[in-house]
Amino acid sequence: MSSKVQSKGSAMSASPLSIVSKAKDHQPSTQENLPPPEANAEAIHFLNSLRQEELLLLFFSETLVMVSDTGEPQGELTIEVQRGKYKDQSGVITYFPFVHASSRGFVDKTLCGSSLLAYLSWKLEVVEQQSQEFIKFHILPMEQKTNLLKQDDQLAMTRMVKEGEEVKTEVTFFPRPSIEGFVSQAANLVLLRVMAWRHTVPSNARFLALDTEGKLCYSTYQALGSQTIQVGHQQVEVFIVEQTVHSEQGIPMSCQFYLLSDGHLAKRIQVGSPGCCMITKVPVLREEDDIEPRPAFKKKPLVWEEDLELYSRFLDRKEELRISHNSYLRQHPEAQALISDFLLFLLLRQPVDVVTFAAEYFGPFAKRRPPTPALRSSNRPSPFRELEPERSEA
């Protein structure tokens, strides 16, 4: 993994930006010399098991309300997953899952928000992702932008952190083998819907994710069972999944997702945060369509002689053709004479190859055939016969 850092202005704190957590000072880690994290086989197998038909059932939009610990609304969170048209740098257009998520609200009376745009492969690999987060502190407003772009054999990450007027930009390249099993922010939203749809979480799976510092780390999921919660005037059963991002430079960050049976997010709680996001109305749950087998129709023989209408048409057509043929032969008596002569000549000669004999017989009648010379050999070559090799004299 290689990186390039560009800074403007004086030195700044490498504090991360998150709309749900406070900024903290960078602390040097003694684990920087450890090998990079790798996803295990269980995580990779789960991602490879995803099917396009399954993901298409999870394409919908949803809106949640951000509420404080006292129940007061603080903002709104929208998540939309749909089929999008992606055009790469070569101009090739491909259809991929497209994820659009955004939030805007207040935390401790401070305006904050985030936006996420991403194209994913059908195995939830990042094709391109753009994310932005901001907190409008009165003294020192903060903003963070992260762009991920899949290249030939690597993933390029451009990360910009702005505190006040100070800007820090960092470009990092992750080789393709090192990000196998990586789950981005956008992929996480779709992956949670898959887990809710299947009502299962991969056991002992260890994925890869980016922490708040833009470093690769482990990400795990744990099923916390089912629970009945109150949504408006209704009670619904939800499947609870807890995701934990294990940063090597800080404490783990956990988030609990309360998911409906079709993947809709009913509630989201970040562990340690006073507020949460939740729906105010139960959506219409989607169910997988039961595809009935095609009806098998046995092929019945057509006995057209027993069908009065078909048999009547047959007789009419037969009589029509008979009258037409007799009329033509009366108008062209030479045709019957020509055919009679040919049949007589055929029966007299009785050739083995009837087709070639007929071609030679009717050949002189062709208009494009060259005229026959007055004196010709009886053993003339025929265009309808293969040339026999000349016998060598003894």
N, C-alpha and C positions, 0 to 999 in steps of 0.2 A: 504494500500500500504506500503510495507516494502522496505528498501534499505540498501545496504552495500557499504561503500566507502573505497577504498584502495589507498594510495598515496605513491609515491616514491620520495625521495629528499625533498627539502624544500617546504614551502607553495607556491602555485602558484595562479594566478588569475583564477577565474572561467569563463573566457571569452569564449563565443561560437565561433565556427568556421563556416564560410559560405563563399562560393566562390562569393557571390553576395552582401555581406554586410561586413562592417568593424567590428572588434572586439570591444566590449564595456565592461567596468568594471561591475562586479556584484553589483547590488544595492539591499539591503535588502528590502523585501516587507512586508507591513503591512497586507497582505491578506493571509498569510500562514495558519492562523487558519480557513479560510473559507472552507466549504465542497468541495470535489473534483467536477469538472465539470461533467455534464451528458448530453449525447445526447438526443434531444427531439424526440417525436413520429414521426414527419415528416421525420427526417433523417433515423431513423430505418426502417420506412415503405419503403423508397426509396431503401435502401440496400436490403430489403427482396423481393422487386419486380424484382430484377435482375434474368434473366433466362440464363441457360447455352447456349441455342441456340442463344441468343442475343450476348453473349460475344464472341462466336466463330466467329462471323462476324467482330469482332474488333481485330483479331489477325493479325498484320502486323508490319513491321519495318519502321522507318522513320529517316531521317537525316536532321538536321537544322544547319545553320552556325551562329556562334556567331560573331556579328558585333559591332563595337564601335559606338558612337554617330556621328562620321564622316563617317560612312559606311564602314570602313576598317574591313576586316575579322580578328577575334581574336582567333578563335578556332572552335570546332565542337561539336554538341550534337546529340547523337544517342539514340533512344528509340525503343525497340523491345518487343512485347508481343506475346507469342506463347503458345502452349500446351506443358507442361513439365511433365516429370516423376519424382515424388518425392518419396524417400525412407525414412521412419521415423526410429526412434531408434529401433523399434521392427522388422524392416526388411520388413514391409508392403509397397508395391508399389501402389501409387495412382497418377492419372493424374490430375494436377491442372494447372491453368493459371500461366505462368512463365514470369516474367518481368525482363528485362535487360536494364539498361540505363547507359550511361557514357558520360562524358564531359571532355574536356581538352582544355585549352586556356590560354589567358593572360588577366589580369586585372591590368591596370596601369603598364604595362610592367613586371608584376609579374606572374610567372607560377602558375596556379591553376587547379584543376580538381576534379572530383567526379566519383564514380561508385556505382551502385545499382543492387543488385541481390535479387530476392524475389520470393517465391511461395505463392500464394493466394488461398483461397477457392473460390468456385463459387459464394459466397456472398461477396467476396473481404475481408474476414477476413485474418489476417496474419497467415500463417503457419510457415514461416521462412523468415527473411529478413536480409541482410547484406549490410550496406552502409559505404562509406568512402569518406571523403573530405580532401583536403589538400591545403595549400597556401605556396609556397616556398619563404617566406620572407628571405632576405639576412641575416638579423640580428637574427631573431627569427622565424624559420619555424614552421608552425602549422599543426597539423593533428588530425582528429577526426574519430573514428570508432564506429558504433552503430550496435549491433546485437539484433534482436528480434526473439524469439523462443516461439511458442505456446506449452504449456504444458497441463496437464490434465485439471486443473481448473484455470489456470492463464497464463499470458503472461510475460515472463522473458526478461528483457532488460539489456544488458551489454554495457556500454558506456565508451569509452576510449578517453581522450583528452591529446594530447601531445603538449607542447610548448618548443621548444629547446630540452633539455635533461630531462625536468620535465614531468612526466607522472602521470595522475590521472585516476583511474578506479572506476566506480560506477556500482553496480548491483541493479536493481530495479525489484520488482515483482508487477504486476497489477492483482488483482483478476478479474476473467472472467466477473462478472456482472458490474464492473466499466469501462470496455472498450467496452461495447455494443455501436455500432455506431462509433467505432474508424476507421479512414481512415489513413493508413500509406502513406509514400511517393510513394510506388509502387501502392497501391490501388488508390491513387489520379490520377495517369496517366491513369489508366483504367476507373475510374469514369468520368473523363473529356470526354473520348471518348463516353461513354454511354450518357452523356448529349448532346453531339453534334449529336449523332445518333438519339436521341429522339427529339432534338431541344427544349429542355426544361430543366429548373433548378428547383429543388424542392423548393416550396415557404416556406419561414420562417424556412427552415431546419437548424438545428444546430448540426454539427458533432463534433467528437473529433479528435484531432491531437496532435503531439508532437512539442513543440516549440524548439528554438535553444538550450535551456538548458536541453532538454530531459524531460520536464514537460508536463503533460496533460493539454490541453487548448481547447478552442472552435475553430472550423473552419467553416466558412460560405462561401456560393457560391451565386453570384449574376449575373443575366443575364443582359448584357449591350446592348443587341439588335444585329442586323445584320449590316454589313458594307461591302463595296466593297473595296478591296485592290489590289495593283499592285504586281504581282509576275512574274518577268522576263518581257516577252512581253504579258502576259495575265492578265486579271482582273478576280478575283474570289470573290465570296460572302462568308463571314465568319460569324460565330456565336461567339460572344465574351462573355466569362465567366470570372468573377473576383473572385479569391479565396483569402480570408483573414484569416490569422492565428492570433487569438486574444491572445497573450501571456499575462499572468498576471504579468510578471516581466519586461515588456518592451512595446514598441510601437507596434501596429499591423503591420504585414508584409503582403502586398497585391501583387498579381501577376495576370496579365491579359493574358488569353489564347485565341488566335484567331484560331478557329477550323473550318475545312471544314465539309461538310455535312456528310461524312462517318467516322469522328473522327480523321482524320489526323490533326496534329498541324501545322498551317501555320506560326504562330508568337507567341512569348512569351516575355512579357515585365514585369520586376519587377519594381513596382512603386518606384521611387526614384533612380533607377539605370540608368546610362547614356547609356548603351548598351542594346542589345536585341538579341534574337535568331529568325531566320526566314528561310524559305525554299527558294531555288533559282529556283526551277522548280515545276510546279503543278503536283502532282502525278495523276495516273489513279484512279479516284474515284470509290469506290465500291458501288454497289447498292444491295438492298435486292432482292433475287430471288423470283419472283412470282411463287408460287407453284400452278400449275394447278390441278384441281380436277381430280381424276382418271376417265377415261371413263367408262361408265356403259354399259356393253354388256348384252342384254337380252338372257337368256338361251333358245335356240331353241330345240324343241323336235327332237330326231333323228329317223326319219322314214327310217330305214335301208332297208325295203322292196322296197322302191322307188329308192334306190341307186343301180344301176346296178352292180357296182363292188362289193359292200358288199353282195348283194344277190347272186351273182355268187360264192363268197367265201363260203357263207353259204351252198349252194347246194353241192359244192365240198366236204366240210367237213362232211356234213351229209351222203353223199354216202360213204366216206372213213370210217366213224365210223360203218355204217351198214355192210360193207364188213368185217371189223375187228371183229365185234361181232359175225357174223355168222360163221366166220372161227374158232373163239375160241370155240363156242358151238359144232361145228362139231368135234373138237379135244378133247373135254371133255364132252361126253354125260352124264356122271354121275352128272354134275352140274344141267342139266335140270331135271333129275330124282329126285335129292335131293330137288330141289325147288318145284317140282310138289307134292312130298310126303308131304312136309311141308304145302303147301296151302290146300291140301286135309284134313290133320289132323286139321288145323286151322279152316276150315269150319265145320268140324264135332264137335269140342269142342266149338267153338265160345266163347273164353274167353273174359273177360272184359279188362284185362290188356294184350294187344297184345305183348308189348315189353318184359315183363317178361316171357310170354309164349314162345316167340321165343328164349330167352336166355336159358330157360330150355330145349328147344327142341335141340338146337345146342350145348349145353354145353358138352355132352358126346364126341363130336368130337374134343374137345380141347386136344392138346398134353400134356399140363402141368397138366391136370385134373387127380387126383388120380384114380386108377382103381376102377370100381364099384364092390362091394362084390357080391358073388353069391346069398346069401340070404339077402334080404333087406326088410325093412318095406315099406308098401305101402304109409304110411304117413311120409316118410322120410323128414327131414328138407332140404330146398332148399337154396343155397347161394344167390339166387336172391330174396328171400322173407324175410320180417322182421319176427323175431321170435315172435310168439304169446304168451302172458303170460299164464302159466299153471293155469287152473281153480282149485280152492280149493275145496276139497270134503266137501260136506254138513255134 
